[in-house]
């Protein structure tokens, strides 16, 4: 919404939320305190906020004034009931649709922005249709058009992804509504990159895109394990196959597995949908992508224990990086969570450092508060040096650029000998680490 406001100064954009604290953070004069860390976002918000970008808790008033309403609420995986562990929880989509139905005036275009299972638009349309024709005050009868406009940005590069997108996808049945939304994006996106489909193709395209990207990550991580067993180097293998124009080089970086708010959730939803329609072999195929991802994280934790003489009980381990990827403070489904939980179960003492993730978020993700002394405990470190002090090993779990520039000649003497570096992101200067006296393991090439 900030980018739309930035590129379309003639359009008034109002972002509403029921969470007063979050709205207050978006309105904070200090742009460094925005609730989401994303490179470049502060500058975009700074240009538009108060001009044509507004943040408010006045949900009903904003809906009543809007020509177009974007539904951008959370759609997490259900934790209980039918489809638990796979199906999307659509309670907030339904609640939002009901609120739009109640508050809208005249004709309103309702845009699905959240990632949704295919055919969700039927639910939204059914709710809106029940209010169709109602008179709001002295206005015209209520009418609605429903569009699907999934987002394909990546966290960490969201602003350039939005400013120069590979494609904008708009699905719908009302040509006038489709063109109204296309005209918004057309202010800065070339027409050939604005794709128009039916509603169901648009909804399914988002799930499919994320499933295909996640599948590549699981595939290269499976090959990484084979490389470690055979003496091959996964980076060399990835480069070799990535030069094939039929394959390409993207998402062939071995690591601790995928995380974030979308990949696992969307694949599990795809698994559920396939099972619902009786496509059980297809469901099993996509389920294996998620299982391989979990296996990779458990494998890394087991490998650390094995290398540290079969036990990490009472040993201090430095964890560098907790966000699911660099340039974001998002920890949803972060690989570091499962790896840290496995090590805590082995009674390790973890010192966790991440430049953007606060201690309270780490505590929420690990399900326990910090403690600096007990076995099976963790605490937050304020710097890499503080994290590695007296540690038997350091694990790099997020590819922050600063971790590629660590001075191992200064850090290694702070550690207990023999000391290990486990580079799960292939980002560290391994030669410098070895020269400083560390034993080194890198994902996809084993012990170096």
TORROKOL-970435 format. One record per residue (C-alpha): residue number from 0; residue in three letters; x, y, z negated. Coordinates in steps of 0.25 Angstrom, whole numbers. Layout:
BEGIN
<atom k="NUM" r="ala" east="X" north="Y" up="Z"/>
...
END
This chain:
BEGIN
<atom k="0" r="unk" east="0" north="0" up="0"/>
<atom k="1" r="unk" east="12" north="9" up="-3"/>
<atom k="2" r="unk" east="17" north="7" up="11"/>
<atom k="3" r="unk" east="4" north="9" up="18"/>
<atom k="4" r="unk" east="2" north="22" up="10"/>
<atom k="5" r="unk" east="16" north="26" up="14"/>
<atom k="6" r="unk" east="14" north="23" up="29"/>
<atom k="7" r="unk" east="0" north="28" up="30"/>
<atom k="8" r="unk" east="0" north="42" up="22"/>
<atom k="9" r="unk" east="-15" north="44" up="27"/>
<atom k="10" r="unk" east="-20" north="32" up="19"/>
<atom k="11" r="unk" east="-23" north="33" up="5"/>
<atom k="12" r="unk" east="-19" north="20" up="-2"/>
<atom k="13" r="unk" east="-23" north="17" up="-16"/>
<atom k="14" r="unk" east="-18" north="5" up="-24"/>
<atom k="15" r="unk" east="-26" north="1" up="-35"/>
<atom k="16" r="unk" east="-24" north="-9" up="-47"/>
<atom k="17" r="unk" east="-31" north="-12" up="-60"/>
<atom k="18" r="unk" east="-18" north="-12" up="-67"/>
<atom k="19" r="unk" east="-16" north="2" up="-73"/>
<atom k="20" r="unk" east="-2" north="-1" up="-77"/>
<atom k="21" r="unk" east="2" north="-5" up="-63"/>
<atom k="22" r="unk" east="-5" north="7" up="-56"/>
<atom k="23" r="unk" east="2" north="16" up="-66"/>
<atom k="24" r="unk" east="15" north="10" up="-62"/>
<atom k="25" r="unk" east="12" north="12" up="-47"/>
<atom k="26" r="unk" east="9" north="27" up="-51"/>
<atom k="27" r="unk" east="22" north="29" up="-59"/>
<atom k="28" r="unk" east="30" north="41" up="-55"/>
<atom k="29" r="unk" east="42" north="33" up="-56"/>
<atom k="30" r="unk" east="42" north="24" up="-44"/>
<atom k="31" r="unk" east="52" north="15" up="-50"/>
<atom k="32" r="unk" east="41" north="10" up="-59"/>
<atom k="33" r="unk" east="32" north="4" up="-48"/>
<atom k="34" r="unk" east="27" north="-9" up="-52"/>
<atom k="35" r="unk" east="32" north="-16" up="-40"/>
<atom k="36" r="unk" east="47" north="-16" up="-36"/>
<atom k="37" r="unk" east="49" north="-15" up="-21"/>
<atom k="38" r="unk" east="60" north="-8" up="-14"/>
<atom k="39" r="unk" east="55" north="4" up="-7"/>
<atom k="40" r="unk" east="41" north="4" up="-14"/>
<atom k="41" r="unk" east="44" north="15" up="-23"/>
<atom k="42" r="unk" east="47" north="25" up="-12"/>
<atom k="43" r="unk" east="34" north="21" up="-4"/>
<atom k="44" r="unk" east="26" north="23" up="-16"/>
<atom k="45" r="unk" east="33" north="36" up="-20"/>
<atom k="46" r="unk" east="30" north="41" up="-6"/>
<atom k="47" r="unk" east="15" north="38" up="-6"/>
<atom k="48" r="unk" east="10" north="38" up="-20"/>
<atom k="49" r="unk" east="1" north="49" up="-23"/>
<atom k="50" r="unk" east="0" north="53" up="-9"/>
<atom k="51" r="unk" east="-8" north="41" up="-2"/>
<atom k="52" r="unk" east="-4" north="29" up="-12"/>
<atom k="53" r="unk" east="-11" north="29" up="-25"/>
<atom k="54" r="unk" east="-11" north="18" up="-36"/>
<atom k="55" r="unk" east="-24" north="18" up="-45"/>
<atom k="56" r="unk" east="-32" north="9" up="-54"/>
<atom k="57" r="unk" east="-45" north="15" up="-48"/>
<atom k="58" r="unk" east="-48" north="3" up="-40"/>
<atom k="59" r="unk" east="-63" north="5" up="-38"/>
<atom k="60" r="unk" east="-61" north="19" up="-33"/>
<atom k="61" r="unk" east="-50" north="15" up="-24"/>
<atom k="62" r="unk" east="-58" north="4" up="-17"/>
<atom k="63" r="unk" east="-70" north="14" up="-15"/>
<atom k="64" r="unk" east="-61" north="24" up="-8"/>
<atom k="65" r="unk" east="-54" north="14" up="1"/>
<atom k="66" r="unk" east="-56" north="10" up="15"/>
<atom k="67" r="unk" east="-46" north="-2" up="14"/>
<atom k="68" r="unk" east="-44" north="-10" up="1"/>
<atom k="69" r="unk" east="-32" north="-19" up="0"/>
<atom k="70" r="unk" east="-33" north="-31" up="-9"/>
<atom k="71" r="unk" east="-19" north="-33" up="-15"/>
<atom k="72" r="unk" east="-21" north="-41" up="-28"/>
<atom k="73" r="unk" east="-14" north="-53" up="-33"/>
<atom k="74" r="unk" east="-18" north="-67" up="-28"/>
<atom k="75" r="unk" east="-10" north="-76" up="-37"/>
<atom k="76" r="unk" east="-10" north="-91" up="-37"/>
<atom k="77" r="unk" east="-22" north="-97" up="-45"/>
<atom k="78" r="unk" east="-17" north="-103" up="-58"/>
<atom k="79" r="unk" east="-30" north="-111" up="-62"/>
<atom k="80" r="unk" east="-43" north="-116" up="-55"/>
<atom k="81" r="unk" east="-45" north="-120" up="-41"/>
<atom k="82" r="unk" east="-32" north="-119" up="-33"/>
<atom k="83" r="unk" east="-23" north="-116" up="-45"/>
<atom k="84" r="unk" east="-8" north="-115" up="-42"/>
<atom k="85" r="unk" east="-11" north="-113" up="-27"/>
<atom k="86" r="unk" east="-23" north="-104" up="-23"/>
<atom k="87" r="unk" east="-23" north="-89" up="-24"/>
<atom k="88" r="unk" east="-31" north="-83" up="-36"/>
<atom k="89" r="unk" east="-40" north="-73" up="-28"/>
<atom k="90" r="unk" east="-47" north="-67" up="-40"/>
<atom k="91" r="unk" east="-41" north="-53" up="-38"/>
<atom k="92" r="unk" east="-44" north="-53" up="-24"/>
<atom k="93" r="unk" east="-59" north="-56" up="-27"/>
<atom k="94" r="unk" east="-59" north="-46" up="-38"/>
<atom k="95" r="unk" east="-53" north="-35" up="-28"/>
<atom k="96" r="unk" east="-63" north="-39" up="-17"/>
<atom k="97" r="unk" east="-75" north="-37" up="-27"/>
<atom k="98" r="unk" east="-69" north="-24" up="-32"/>
<atom k="99" r="unk" east="-68" north="-19" up="-17"/>
<atom k="100" r="unk" east="-82" north="-24" up="-14"/>
<atom k="101" r="unk" east="-87" north="-16" up="-26"/>
<atom k="102" r="unk" east="-80" north="-3" up="-24"/>
<atom k="103" r="unk" east="-78" north="-1" up="-9"/>
<atom k="104" r="unk" east="-86" north="9" up="-1"/>
<atom k="105" r="unk" east="-89" north="9" up="13"/>
<atom k="106" r="unk" east="-81" north="0" up="22"/>
<atom k="107" r="unk" east="-68" north="-6" up="16"/>
<atom k="108" r="unk" east="-57" north="-14" up="22"/>
<atom k="109" r="unk" east="-52" north="-24" up="12"/>
<atom k="110" r="unk" east="-38" north="-29" up="14"/>
<atom k="111" r="unk" east="-33" north="-42" up="8"/>
<atom k="112" r="unk" east="-18" north="-39" up="5"/>
<atom k="113" r="unk" east="-16" north="-50" up="-6"/>
<atom k="114" r="unk" east="-11" north="-63" up="-1"/>
<atom k="115" r="unk" east="-23" north="-72" up="0"/>
<atom k="116" r="unk" east="-27" north="-86" up="4"/>
<atom k="117" r="unk" east="-34" north="-87" up="18"/>
<atom k="118" r="unk" east="-49" north="-84" up="18"/>
<atom k="119" r="unk" east="-48" north="-75" up="5"/>
<atom k="120" r="unk" east="-54" north="-64" up="14"/>
<atom k="121" r="unk" east="-67" north="-72" up="14"/>
<atom k="122" r="unk" east="-68" north="-70" up="-1"/>
<atom k="123" r="unk" east="-65" north="-55" up="0"/>
<atom k="124" r="unk" east="-75" north="-53" up="11"/>
<atom k="125" r="unk" east="-86" north="-61" up="3"/>
<atom k="126" r="unk" east="-84" north="-51" up="-9"/>
<atom k="127" r="unk" east="-84" north="-39" up="0"/>
<atom k="128" r="unk" east="-96" north="-44" up="8"/>
<atom k="129" r="unk" east="-105" north="-45" up="-4"/>
<atom k="130" r="unk" east="-103" north="-29" up="-6"/>
<atom k="131" r="unk" east="-104" north="-26" up="9"/>
<atom k="132" r="unk" east="-115" north="-16" up="12"/>
<atom k="133" r="unk" east="-116" north="-11" up="-3"/>
<atom k="134" r="unk" east="-117" north="4" up="-4"/>
<atom k="135" r="unk" east="-106" north="11" up="-12"/>
<atom k="136" r="unk" east="-111" north="24" up="-17"/>
<atom k="137" r="unk" east="-115" north="33" up="-6"/>
<atom k="138" r="unk" east="-106" north="26" up="4"/>
<atom k="139" r="unk" east="-108" north="17" up="15"/>
<atom k="140" r="unk" east="-110" north="2" up="13"/>
<atom k="141" r="unk" east="-98" north="-7" up="10"/>
<atom k="142" r="unk" east="-92" north="-14" up="21"/>
<atom k="143" r="unk" east="-79" north="-22" up="20"/>
<atom k="144" r="unk" east="-68" north="-28" up="30"/>
<atom k="145" r="unk" east="-58" north="-38" up="25"/>
<atom k="146" r="unk" east="-44" north="-39" up="30"/>
<atom k="147" r="unk" east="-31" north="-47" up="26"/>
<atom k="148" r="unk" east="-18" north="-40" up="26"/>
<atom k="149" r="unk" east="-8" north="-48" up="19"/>
<atom k="150" r="unk" east="6" north="-43" up="15"/>
<atom k="151" r="unk" east="19" north="-48" up="21"/>
<atom k="152" r="unk" east="29" north="-40" up="13"/>
<atom k="153" r="unk" east="40" north="-46" up="5"/>
<atom k="154" r="unk" east="43" north="-41" up="-9"/>
<atom k="155" r="unk" east="56" north="-33" up="-9"/>
<atom k="156" r="unk" east="54" north="-29" up="5"/>
<atom k="157" r="unk" east="40" north="-25" up="4"/>
<atom k="158" r="unk" east="41" north="-10" up="9"/>
<atom k="159" r="unk" east="49" north="-13" up="22"/>
<atom k="160" r="unk" east="40" north="-25" up="24"/>
<atom k="161" r="unk" east="28" north="-16" up="24"/>
<atom k="162" r="unk" east="34" north="-4" up="31"/>
<atom k="163" r="unk" east="39" north="-14" up="43"/>
<atom k="164" r="unk" east="30" north="-26" up="42"/>
<atom k="165" r="unk" east="32" north="-39" up="50"/>
<atom k="166" r="unk" east="17" north="-38" up="52"/>
<atom k="167" r="unk" east="4" north="-33" up="46"/>
<atom k="168" r="unk" east="-7" north="-44" up="46"/>
<atom k="169" r="unk" east="-21" north="-40" up="45"/>
<atom k="170" r="unk" east="-32" north="-50" up="46"/>
<atom k="171" r="unk" east="-47" north="-47" up="47"/>
<atom k="172" r="unk" east="-60" north="-48" up="54"/>
<atom k="173" r="unk" east="-64" north="-33" up="55"/>
<atom k="174" r="unk" east="-56" north="-27" up="67"/>
<atom k="175" r="unk" east="-58" north="-13" up="62"/>
<atom k="176" r="unk" east="-53" north="-16" up="48"/>
<atom k="177" r="unk" east="-41" north="-23" up="54"/>
<atom k="178" r="unk" east="-37" north="-11" up="62"/>
<atom k="179" r="unk" east="-40" north="-2" up="50"/>
<atom k="180" r="unk" east="-29" north="-9" up="42"/>
<atom k="181" r="unk" east="-20" north="-11" up="54"/>
<atom k="182" r="unk" east="-20" north="4" up="56"/>
<atom k="183" r="unk" east="-15" north="6" up="42"/>
<atom k="184" r="unk" east="-3" north="-3" up="45"/>
<atom k="185" r="unk" east="-2" north="3" up="59"/>
<atom k="186" r="unk" east="3" north="16" up="53"/>
<atom k="187" r="unk" east="17" north="9" up="52"/>
<atom k="188" r="unk" east="16" north="-5" up="57"/>
<atom k="189" r="unk" east="17" north="-8" up="72"/>
<atom k="190" r="unk" east="4" north="-13" up="78"/>
<atom k="191" r="unk" east="11" north="-26" up="82"/>
<atom k="192" r="unk" east="14" north="-30" up="68"/>
<atom k="193" r="unk" east="0" north="-28" up="63"/>
<atom k="194" r="unk" east="-7" north="-42" up="65"/>
<atom k="195" r="unk" east="-22" north="-44" up="65"/>
<atom k="196" r="unk" east="-28" north="-58" up="61"/>
<atom k="197" r="unk" east="-40" north="-64" up="55"/>
<atom k="198" r="unk" east="-42" north="-63" up="40"/>
<atom k="199" r="unk" east="-38" north="-78" up="38"/>
<atom k="200" r="unk" east="-25" north="-78" up="46"/>
<atom k="201" r="unk" east="-21" north="-65" up="39"/>
<atom k="202" r="unk" east="-23" north="-71" up="25"/>
<atom k="203" r="unk" east="-16" north="-84" up="29"/>
<atom k="204" r="unk" east="-4" north="-77" up="36"/>
<atom k="205" r="unk" east="0" north="-72" up="22"/>
<atom k="206" r="unk" east="0" north="-85" up="15"/>
<atom k="207" r="unk" east="7" north="-92" up="27"/>
<atom k="208" r="unk" east="18" north="-81" up="28"/>
<atom k="209" r="unk" east="22" north="-83" up="14"/>
<atom k="210" r="unk" east="21" north="-98" up="15"/>
<atom k="211" r="unk" east="30" north="-98" up="27"/>
<atom k="212" r="unk" east="41" north="-89" up="20"/>
<atom k="213" r="unk" east="40" north="-97" up="7"/>
<atom k="214" r="unk" east="42" north="-110" up="15"/>
<atom k="215" r="unk" east="55" north="-105" up="21"/>
<atom k="216" r="unk" east="60" north="-102" up="7"/>
<atom k="217" r="unk" east="57" north="-115" up="2"/>
<atom k="218" r="unk" east="63" north="-122" up="15"/>
<atom k="219" r="unk" east="76" north="-115" up="13"/>
<atom k="220" r="unk" east="77" north="-118" up="-2"/>
<atom k="221" r="unk" east="75" north="-132" up="1"/>
<atom k="222" r="unk" east="86" north="-132" up="11"/>
<atom k="223" r="unk" east="95" north="-124" up="1"/>
<atom k="224" r="unk" east="94" north="-136" up="-9"/>
<atom k="225" r="unk" east="98" north="-145" up="3"/>
<atom k="226" r="unk" east="110" north="-136" up="6"/>
<atom k="227" r="unk" east="114" north="-136" up="-9"/>
<atom k="228" r="unk" east="114" north="-152" up="-8"/>
<atom k="229" r="unk" east="122" north="-153" up="5"/>
<atom k="230" r="unk" east="132" north="-141" up="5"/>
<atom k="231" r="unk" east="124" north="-133" up="15"/>
<atom k="232" r="unk" east="122" north="-118" up="13"/>
<atom k="233" r="unk" east="107" north="-114" up="14"/>
<atom k="234" r="unk" east="111" north="-99" up="18"/>
<atom k="235" r="unk" east="119" north="-105" up="30"/>
<atom k="236" r="unk" east="107" north="-114" up="33"/>
<atom k="237" r="unk" east="97" north="-103" up="32"/>
<atom k="238" r="unk" east="105" north="-94" up="41"/>
<atom k="239" r="unk" east="107" north="-105" up="51"/>
<atom k="240" r="unk" east="92" north="-108" up="52"/>
<atom k="241" r="unk" east="88" north="-94" up="51"/>
<atom k="242" r="unk" east="95" north="-90" up="64"/>
<atom k="243" r="unk" east="85" north="-99" up="71"/>
<atom k="244" r="unk" east="75" north="-89" up="76"/>
<atom k="245" r="unk" east="64" north="-99" up="74"/>
<atom k="246" r="unk" east="67" north="-99" up="59"/>
<atom k="247" r="unk" east="73" north="-86" up="56"/>
<atom k="248" r="unk" east="81" north="-82" up="44"/>
<atom k="249" r="unk" east="70" north="-76" up="34"/>
<atom k="250" r="unk" east="67" north="-83" up="21"/>
<atom k="251" r="unk" east="78" north="-93" up="22"/>
<atom k="252" r="unk" east="85" north="-88" up="10"/>
<atom k="253" r="unk" east="87" north="-100" up="0"/>
<atom k="254" r="unk" east="84" north="-96" up="-15"/>
<atom k="255" r="unk" east="76" north="-99" up="-27"/>
<atom k="256" r="unk" east="63" north="-100" up="-20"/>
<atom k="257" r="unk" east="52" north="-90" up="-16"/>
<atom k="258" r="unk" east="44" north="-81" up="-26"/>
<atom k="259" r="unk" east="35" north="-69" up="-26"/>
<atom k="260" r="unk" east="20" north="-67" up="-26"/>
<atom k="261" r="unk" east="17" north="-73" up="-13"/>
<atom k="262" r="unk" east="25" north="-86" up="-8"/>
<atom k="263" r="unk" east="21" north="-96" up="-18"/>
<atom k="264" r="unk" east="7" north="-91" up="-20"/>
<atom k="265" r="unk" east="4" north="-90" up="-5"/>
<atom k="266" r="unk" east="9" north="-104" up="-2"/>
<atom k="267" r="unk" east="1" north="-110" up="-14"/>
<atom k="268" r="unk" east="-11" north="-103" up="-9"/>
<atom k="269" r="unk" east="-8" north="-109" up="5"/>
<atom k="270" r="unk" east="-7" north="-123" up="-1"/>
<atom k="271" r="unk" east="-20" north="-121" up="-8"/>
<atom k="272" r="unk" east="-27" north="-116" up="5"/>
<atom k="273" r="unk" east="-21" north="-128" up="13"/>
<atom k="274" r="unk" east="-26" north="-138" up="2"/>
<atom k="275" r="unk" east="-40" north="-131" up="2"/>
<atom k="276" r="unk" east="-41" north="-133" up="17"/>
<atom k="277" r="unk" east="-36" north="-148" up="16"/>
<atom k="278" r="unk" east="-22" north="-145" up="22"/>
<atom k="279" r="unk" east="-15" north="-153" up="11"/>
<atom k="280" r="unk" east="-2" north="-156" up="19"/>
<atom k="281" r="unk" east="-1" north="-141" up="22"/>
<atom k="282" r="unk" east="-3" north="-138" up="8"/>
<atom k="283" r="unk" east="8" north="-148" up="3"/>
<atom k="284" r="unk" east="17" north="-142" up="13"/>
<atom k="285" r="unk" east="16" north="-127" up="8"/>
<atom k="286" r="unk" east="16" north="-133" up="-7"/>
<atom k="287" r="unk" east="29" north="-138" up="-4"/>
<atom k="288" r="unk" east="35" north="-124" up="-1"/>
<atom k="289" r="unk" east="31" north="-120" up="-15"/>
<atom k="290" r="unk" east="36" north="-133" up="-22"/>
<atom k="291" r="unk" east="50" north="-131" up="-15"/>
<atom k="292" r="unk" east="51" north="-117" up="-20"/>
<atom k="293" r="unk" east="48" north="-121" up="-34"/>
<atom k="294" r="unk" east="58" north="-133" up="-32"/>
<atom k="295" r="unk" east="69" north="-123" up="-28"/>
<atom k="296" r="unk" east="67" north="-115" up="-41"/>
<atom k="297" r="unk" east="67" north="-127" up="-50"/>
<atom k="298" r="unk" east="80" north="-132" up="-42"/>
<atom k="299" r="unk" east="88" north="-119" up="-45"/>
<atom k="300" r="unk" east="84" north="-120" up="-60"/>
<atom k="301" r="unk" east="88" north="-135" up="-60"/>
<atom k="302" r="unk" east="101" north="-132" up="-53"/>
<atom k="303" r="unk" east="105" north="-121" up="-63"/>
<atom k="304" r="unk" east="103" north="-131" up="-74"/>
<atom k="305" r="unk" east="111" north="-142" up="-67"/>
<atom k="306" r="unk" east="123" north="-133" up="-64"/>
<atom k="307" r="unk" east="123" north="-128" up="-79"/>
<atom k="308" r="unk" east="127" north="-142" up="-84"/>
<atom k="309" r="unk" east="113" north="-147" up="-84"/>
<atom k="310" r="unk" east="107" north="-137" up="-95"/>
<atom k="311" r="unk" east="104" north="-122" up="-96"/>
<atom k="312" r="unk" east="99" north="-123" up="-110"/>
<atom k="313" r="unk" east="104" north="-111" up="-118"/>
<atom k="314" r="unk" east="112" north="-106" up="-106"/>
<atom k="315" r="unk" east="110" north="-92" up="-101"/>
<atom k="316" r="unk" east="107" north="-90" up="-86"/>
<atom k="317" r="unk" east="106" north="-77" up="-79"/>
<atom k="318" r="unk" east="95" north="-75" up="-70"/>
<atom k="319" r="unk" east="97" north="-64" up="-59"/>
<atom k="320" r="unk" east="84" north="-61" up="-53"/>
<atom k="321" r="unk" east="69" north="-64" up="-57"/>
<atom k="322" r="unk" east="61" north="-57" up="-46"/>
<atom k="323" r="unk" east="57" north="-67" up="-35"/>
<atom k="324" r="unk" east="65" north="-59" up="-25"/>
<atom k="325" r="unk" east="74" north="-46" up="-24"/>
<atom k="326" r="unk" east="68" north="-32" up="-23"/>
<atom k="327" r="unk" east="56" north="-35" up="-31"/>
<atom k="328" r="unk" east="51" north="-36" up="-46"/>
<atom k="329" r="unk" east="41" north="-47" up="-42"/>
<atom k="330" r="unk" east="44" north="-60" up="-50"/>
<atom k="331" r="unk" east="31" north="-68" up="-45"/>
<atom k="332" r="unk" east="35" north="-83" up="-42"/>
<atom k="333" r="unk" east="50" north="-78" up="-43"/>
<atom k="334" r="unk" east="59" north="-90" up="-42"/>
<atom k="335" r="unk" east="66" north="-85" up="-54"/>
<atom k="336" r="unk" east="54" north="-88" up="-63"/>
<atom k="337" r="unk" east="54" north="-103" up="-61"/>
<atom k="338" r="unk" east="69" north="-104" up="-61"/>
<atom k="339" r="unk" east="70" north="-97" up="-74"/>
<atom k="340" r="unk" east="59" north="-105" up="-80"/>
<atom k="341" r="unk" east="66" north="-118" up="-77"/>
<atom k="342" r="unk" east="79" north="-113" up="-83"/>
<atom k="343" r="unk" east="71" north="-108" up="-96"/>
<atom k="344" r="unk" east="65" north="-122" up="-97"/>
<atom k="345" r="unk" east="80" north="-127" up="-97"/>
<atom k="346" r="unk" east="82" north="-117" up="-109"/>
<atom k="347" r="unk" east="91" north="-107" up="-101"/>
<atom k="348" r="unk" east="93" north="-93" up="-106"/>
<atom k="349" r="unk" east="90" north="-84" up="-95"/>
<atom k="350" r="unk" east="95" north="-70" up="-93"/>
<atom k="351" r="unk" east="86" north="-64" up="-81"/>
<atom k="352" r="unk" east="90" north="-51" up="-73"/>
<atom k="353" r="unk" east="81" north="-45" up="-62"/>
<atom k="354" r="unk" east="83" north="-31" up="-58"/>
<atom k="355" r="unk" east="68" north="-28" up="-56"/>
<atom k="356" r="unk" east="60" north="-39" up="-64"/>
<atom k="357" r="unk" east="57" north="-34" up="-79"/>
<atom k="358" r="unk" east="58" north="-43" up="-91"/>
<atom k="359" r="unk" east="43" north="-44" up="-93"/>
<atom k="360" r="unk" east="41" north="-50" up="-79"/>
<atom k="361" r="unk" east="52" north="-60" up="-81"/>
<atom k="362" r="unk" east="45" north="-64" up="-95"/>
<atom k="363" r="unk" east="31" north="-65" up="-88"/>
<atom k="364" r="unk" east="37" north="-74" up="-77"/>
<atom k="365" r="unk" east="45" north="-83" up="-86"/>
<atom k="366" r="unk" east="33" north="-84" up="-96"/>
<atom k="367" r="unk" east="42" north="-81" up="-108"/>
<atom k="368" r="unk" east="48" north="-69" up="-114"/>
<atom k="369" r="unk" east="63" north="-66" up="-114"/>
<atom k="370" r="unk" east="73" north="-71" up="-125"/>
<atom k="371" r="unk" east="88" north="-70" up="-124"/>
<atom k="372" r="unk" east="92" north="-81" up="-133"/>
<atom k="373" r="unk" east="83" north="-94" up="-133"/>
<atom k="374" r="unk" east="85" north="-106" up="-124"/>
<atom k="375" r="unk" east="75" north="-105" up="-113"/>
<atom k="376" r="unk" east="74" north="-90" up="-113"/>
<atom k="377" r="unk" east="77" north="-78" up="-104"/>
<atom k="378" r="unk" east="80" north="-63" up="-106"/>
<atom k="379" r="unk" east="80" north="-52" up="-96"/>
<atom k="380" r="unk" east="94" north="-46" up="-92"/>
<atom k="381" r="unk" east="96" north="-32" up="-88"/>
<atom k="382" r="unk" east="108" north="-35" up="-78"/>
<atom k="383" r="unk" east="115" north="-47" up="-72"/>
<atom k="384" r="unk" east="126" north="-45" up="-81"/>
<atom k="385" r="unk" east="117" north="-46" up="-93"/>
<atom k="386" r="unk" east="110" north="-58" up="-87"/>
<atom k="387" r="unk" east="123" north="-66" up="-84"/>
<atom k="388" r="unk" east="130" north="-64" up="-98"/>
<atom k="389" r="unk" east="133" north="-77" up="-104"/>
<atom k="390" r="unk" east="125" north="-84" up="-93"/>
<atom k="391" r="unk" east="129" north="-98" up="-88"/>
<atom k="392" r="unk" east="123" north="-95" up="-75"/>
<atom k="393" r="unk" east="116" north="-84" up="-66"/>
<atom k="394" r="unk" east="105" north="-87" up="-57"/>
<atom k="395" r="unk" east="102" north="-77" up="-46"/>
<atom k="396" r="unk" east="87" north="-79" up="-43"/>
<atom k="397" r="unk" east="83" north="-66" up="-36"/>
<atom k="398" r="unk" east="91" north="-60" up="-24"/>
<atom k="399" r="unk" east="93" north="-46" up="-29"/>
<atom k="400" r="unk" east="103" north="-39" up="-21"/>
<atom k="401" r="unk" east="111" north="-35" up="-34"/>
<atom k="402" r="unk" east="113" north="-50" up="-37"/>
<atom k="403" r="unk" east="122" north="-51" up="-24"/>
<atom k="404" r="unk" east="131" north="-40" up="-30"/>
<atom k="405" r="unk" east="133" north="-45" up="-44"/>
<atom k="406" r="unk" east="148" north="-44" up="-49"/>
<atom k="407" r="unk" east="151" north="-59" up="-53"/>
<atom k="408" r="unk" east="165" north="-55" up="-58"/>
<atom k="409" r="unk" east="158" north="-47" up="-68"/>
<atom k="410" r="unk" east="146" north="-56" up="-71"/>
<atom k="411" r="unk" east="153" north="-70" up="-71"/>
<atom k="412" r="unk" east="161" north="-67" up="-84"/>
<atom k="413" r="unk" east="149" north="-64" up="-91"/>
<atom k="414" r="unk" east="144" north="-78" up="-89"/>
<atom k="415" r="unk" east="147" north="-91" up="-97"/>
<atom k="416" r="unk" east="156" north="-101" up="-90"/>
<atom k="417" r="unk" east="154" north="-109" up="-81"/>
<atom k="418" r="unk" east="144" north="-99" up="-75"/>
<atom k="419" r="unk" east="135" north="-101" up="-63"/>
<atom k="420" r="unk" east="128" north="-92" up="-53"/>
<atom k="421" r="unk" east="116" north="-98" up="-46"/>
<atom k="422" r="unk" east="112" north="-90" up="-34"/>
<atom k="423" r="unk" east="98" north="-93" up="-30"/>
<atom k="424" r="unk" east="98" north="-82" up="-20"/>
<atom k="425" r="unk" east="111" north="-83" up="-13"/>
<atom k="426" r="unk" east="114" north="-69" up="-16"/>
<atom k="427" r="unk" east="126" north="-69" up="-25"/>
<atom k="428" r="unk" east="140" north="-67" up="-22"/>
<atom k="429" r="unk" east="144" north="-82" up="-24"/>
<atom k="430" r="unk" east="159" north="-80" up="-21"/>
<atom k="431" r="unk" east="160" north="-69" up="-31"/>
<atom k="432" r="unk" east="152" north="-77" up="-42"/>
<atom k="433" r="unk" east="162" north="-89" up="-39"/>
<atom k="434" r="unk" east="174" north="-80" up="-40"/>
<atom k="435" r="unk" east="169" north="-75" up="-54"/>
<atom k="436" r="unk" east="168" north="-89" up="-59"/>
<atom k="437" r="unk" east="154" north="-93" up="-57"/>
<atom k="438" r="unk" east="149" north="-106" up="-51"/>
<atom k="439" r="unk" east="139" north="-103" up="-40"/>
<atom k="440" r="unk" east="127" north="-110" up="-35"/>
<atom k="441" r="unk" east="119" north="-104" up="-23"/>
<atom k="442" r="unk" east="106" north="-108" up="-18"/>
<atom k="443" r="unk" east="107" north="-117" up="-5"/>
<atom k="444" r="unk" east="122" north="-119" up="-6"/>
<atom k="445" r="unk" east="124" north="-124" up="-20"/>
<atom k="446" r="unk" east="136" north="-122" up="-29"/>
<atom k="447" r="unk" east="146" north="-113" up="-22"/>
END
